[in-house]
Amino acid sequence: MKSILLHIDTDPCMEARLQVAMDIARACDGHITCLQAVSYEVFAPGDFYGSAMAAALPRIREAAEQYKAKVEADLANEDVSWEWRYLDGMAEHRLLEQSALHDIIIIGPNDVGDPGSRRPSAMAGELALKASAPVLVVPGDKGKMDVDAPVFVAWNGSSEASVALRAALPIMKLASKTFLASVAEADEKDRFDFPASEAAKYLSRHGIEVEVIDLPRGDAKISDVLTSAANMRGCSMMVMGAYGHSRLAEMLLGGVTRQLLSDPKIPILLAS
């Protein structure tokens, strides 16, 4: 992960994802691109001539510049390579545009302007489905990322899971171990496009130590089973394909990905 795209915002999870970005940059000798996207779309009832927007612009710009100065001052004391990009527009659009020449996008668990929400981030879904790079969603209570710790792969045999697996290779090569975990009944595994054994062979060819584990479903949500298993094994990150077999249906109606993004307990790397 040599080129890291970090979303800059004033939300409570900013410090956590900044620390994770620096941990990955140090481990990979990488470079952090800090992207601060500022939208000037201010809507006010009856503001036909844009007077409310015109009045708000100076305050928005001043607040953005002040926050930029604060984060840059913090970064100046760190031993990582970084640069700052200040762009107008919606964050998800600018991150998507910039993703083409980056290895990973690091964002928080909530949409811009919606801190503390238990709803899955629409921005995370948009980027996971459309961006050229994988998306790492970092919860706010994650103080740092131990790149030597094990990595947990939520495996469902789909092509999306395979893409996410390949995208996570640079981090898995640094990890002490990779757990390849499936939560499914025996008859469901017969429908896997790619069985866990094939994924394990792929990783072994890259010199990655793998342990394949089957997790009982029980009465708990699959998202809770996966999170609990990852935490029990001291994993630093969960890797999973975005939205499984039916992206639209899971985005609108639920699904494991949606459940995990609603209240992530561990950084989650998504790709599709």
C-alpha positions in Angstrom: 0.0 0.0 0.0 2.3 2.7 -1.3 -0.3 5.3 -2.1 -2.9 5.9 0.6 -5.9 8.2 0.0 -7.2 9.5 3.3 -10.6 11.3 3.7 -10.2 14.4 5.8 -13.2 15.7 7.8 -14.0 17.1 11.2 -16.0 14.0 12.4 -15.1 12.2 15.7 -13.5 9.3 13.8 -10.9 11.5 12.0 -8.1 10.9 14.5 -8.6 7.1 14.4 -8.3 6.9 10.6 -5.4 9.3 10.5 -3.5 7.0 13.0 -4.4 3.9 10.9 -3.2 5.7 7.7 0.1 6.5 9.3 0.5 2.9 10.6 0.0 1.6 7.1 2.3 4.2 5.6 5.1 3.4 8.0 4.8 -0.3 7.5 4.7 -0.1 3.7 6.9 3.0 3.3 3.9 4.6 1.7 2.6 8.1 1.0 -0.6 9.6 2.4 -2.7 11.9 0.2 -5.0 13.9 2.6 -8.1 14.8 0.7 -10.3 17.5 2.1 -13.4 17.9 0.1 -15.6 20.8 0.9 -19.1 21.2 -0.4 -20.5 24.7 -0.7 -24.1 23.5 -1.3 -26.1 25.4 1.2 -29.9 25.2 0.8 -32.2 27.7 2.5 -35.9 28.0 1.9 -36.7 31.0 -0.3 -33.0 31.7 -1.1 -33.7 32.2 -4.8 -30.8 34.5 -5.4 -28.2 32.5 -3.4 -27.8 35.1 -0.7 -27.6 32.6 2.1 -25.0 30.6 0.2 -23.0 33.8 -0.5 -23.0 34.7 3.2 -22.0 31.2 4.3 -19.1 30.7 1.9 -16.5 32.8 3.9 -17.3 30.9 7.1 -17.1 27.5 5.4 -13.8 28.4 3.8 -12.4 29.8 7.0 -13.4 26.7 9.0 -11.9 24.4 6.4 -8.6 26.4 6.4 -8.4 26.3 10.1 -8.9 22.5 10.3 -6.3 22.1 7.5 -3.8 24.0 9.5 -4.4 21.9 12.6 -4.0 18.6 10.8 -1.0 19.8 8.9 0.7 20.9 12.1 0.1 17.4 13.6 1.4 15.7 10.5 4.5 17.9 10.5 5.7 16.1 13.6 5.2 12.6 12.1 7.7 10.4 10.2 5.5 9.8 7.2 5.3 11.2 3.7 2.1 13.2 3.0 0.5 15.9 0.9 -2.7 17.9 1.0 -5.4 18.2 -1.6 -8.2 20.7 -1.1 -11.1 20.1 -3.5 -14.5 21.6 -3.9 -17.5 19.2 -4.0 -19.0 16.1 -2.3 -16.5 13.9 -0.6 -17.6 10.6 -2.2 -17.3 12.1 -5.7 -13.8 13.5 -5.1 -12.6 10.3 -3.4 -13.9 8.3 -6.3 -12.2 10.5 -8.8 -8.9 10.3 -7.0 -9.0 6.6 -6.4 -7.6 5.6 -9.8 -4.0 6.2 -8.8 -4.2 5.1 -5.1 -3.8 1.6 -3.5 -6.3 2.1 -0.7 -9.0 4.6 0.4 -9.4 5.2 4.2 -12.7 6.6 5.4 -14.7 6.7 8.6 -17.9 4.7 9.3 -20.4 7.6 8.8 -21.4 9.9 6.0 -20.3 13.5 6.1 -22.5 15.5 8.4 -24.0 12.4 10.0 -21.6 11.5 12.9 -22.6 8.8 15.4 -25.3 7.4 13.1 -26.0 3.6 13.3 -26.9 3.6 9.6 -24.4 2.1 7.2 -22.4 4.7 5.3 -23.8 5.4 1.8 -20.3 6.8 0.9 -18.7 3.5 1.9 -21.1 1.6 -0.3 -20.6 4.0 -3.2 -16.8 3.8 -3.0 -16.7 0.0 -2.5 -18.8 -0.6 -5.6 -17.3 2.0 -7.9 -13.8 3.0 -6.8 -10.6 1.6 -8.4 -9.1 0.9 -5.0 -10.3 -1.0 -1.9 -12.0 0.9 0.9 -10.9 0.6 4.5 -13.6 1.7 7.0 -12.1 2.6 10.3 -14.3 2.9 13.4 -13.7 5.8 15.8 -12.4 3.8 18.7 -9.5 2.3 16.7 -6.5 4.1 18.1 -3.9 2.4 15.9 -3.5 -0.6 13.6 -1.0 -3.3 14.4 0.0 -4.4 10.9 1.8 -7.5 12.4 -1.5 -8.7 13.9 -3.6 -11.4 12.1 -6.0 -10.5 9.4 -9.5 -11.9 9.3 -11.2 -12.7 5.9 -15.0 -13.1 5.8 -15.2 -15.6 3.0 -18.5 -16.4 1.2 -17.1 -17.9 -2.0 -18.2 -15.0 -4.2 -16.2 -13.1 -6.9 -16.5 -10.0 -4.7 -14.8 -11.8 -1.8 -12.1 -12.9 -4.2 -11.5 -9.3 -5.4 -11.2 -8.1 -1.7 -8.8 -11.0 -0.9 -6.5 -9.9 -3.7 -6.8 -6.2 -2.8 -5.7 -7.0 0.8 -2.6 -9.0 -0.2 -0.1 -6.2 0.7 -1.4 -6.0 4.3 -1.8 -9.8 4.7 1.9 -10.2 3.7 2.8 -8.1 6.7 0.4 -9.9 9.1 1.5 -12.8 11.3 -1.4 -14.9 10.0 -4.6 -14.9 8.0 -7.8 -16.5 9.1 -10.2 -17.5 6.2 -13.6 -17.8 7.9 -16.9 -19.0 6.5 -20.3 -18.9 8.2 -22.5 -21.3 6.2 -24.3 -24.6 6.3 -22.9 -27.5 4.4 -25.5 -27.3 1.6 -24.7 -23.6 1.2 -21.0 -24.3 0.7 -21.8 -26.5 -2.2 -23.0 -23.3 -4.0 -19.8 -21.4 -3.4 -18.3 -20.1 -6.6 -14.8 -20.4 -5.0 -14.5 -22.7 -2.0 -12.3 -21.7 0.9 -9.7 -24.3 -0.1 -9.1 -22.5 -3.4 -8.7 -19.2 -1.6 -6.2 -20.8 0.8 -4.2 -22.2 -2.1 -4.1 -18.7 -3.7 -2.8 -17.1 -0.5 -0.2 -19.9 0.0 1.2 -19.2 -3.4 1.9 -15.7 -2.1 3.7 -17.0 1.0 0.8 -16.2 3.4 0.1 -18.5 6.3 -3.6 -19.4 6.3 -6.0 -21.1 8.7 -9.4 -22.0 7.3 -12.1 -22.0 9.9 -15.8 -22.8 9.8 -17.9 -20.8 12.2 -21.3 -22.1 13.4 -24.2 -19.9 12.5 -26.3 -20.5 15.6 -29.0 -18.0 16.4 -26.7 -14.9 16.3 -26.4 -12.5 13.3 -23.7 -13.5 10.9 -22.1 -10.1 11.3 -21.9 -10.6 15.1 -20.4 -14.1 14.6 -17.7 -12.7 12.3 -16.9 -9.8 14.5 -16.7 -11.9 17.6 -14.4 -14.5 15.9 -12.1 -11.7 14.6 -11.8 -10.1 18.0 -11.2 -13.5 19.7 -8.2 -14.0 17.4 -6.7 -10.6 17.9 -7.2 -9.6 14.3 -6.4 -6.0 13.2 -8.7 -6.0 10.1 -11.6 -7.7 8.5 -11.6 -8.3 4.7 -14.8 -8.9 2.8 -16.4 -8.5 -0.6 -19.0 -5.7 -0.8 -22.6 -6.8 -0.9 -22.2 -10.4 -2.0 -24.4 -11.9 -4.7 -27.0 -9.2 -5.0 -25.5 -5.8 -4.5 -28.6 -3.7 -4.9 -30.8 -6.0 -2.8 -28.3 -6.1 0.1 -27.8 -2.3 -0.1 -31.5 -1.7 0.2 -32.7 -4.6 2.3 -29.9 -5.5 4.6 -27.3 -8.3 4.5 -24.1 -9.1 6.3 -22.2 -6.1 4.8 -24.8 -3.7 5.8 -25.0 -5.0 9.3 -21.2 -4.8 9.7 -21.1 -1.3 8.4 -23.9 -0.1 10.7 -21.6 -0.4 13.8 -18.1 -1.6 12.9 -16.0 -2.9 15.8 -12.9 -3.5 13.7 -11.5 -1.8 10.5 -13.2 -3.4 7.5 -11.6 -3.6 4.1 -14.2 -3.7 1.3 -13.8 -4.3 -2.5 -16.1 -5.7 -5.2 
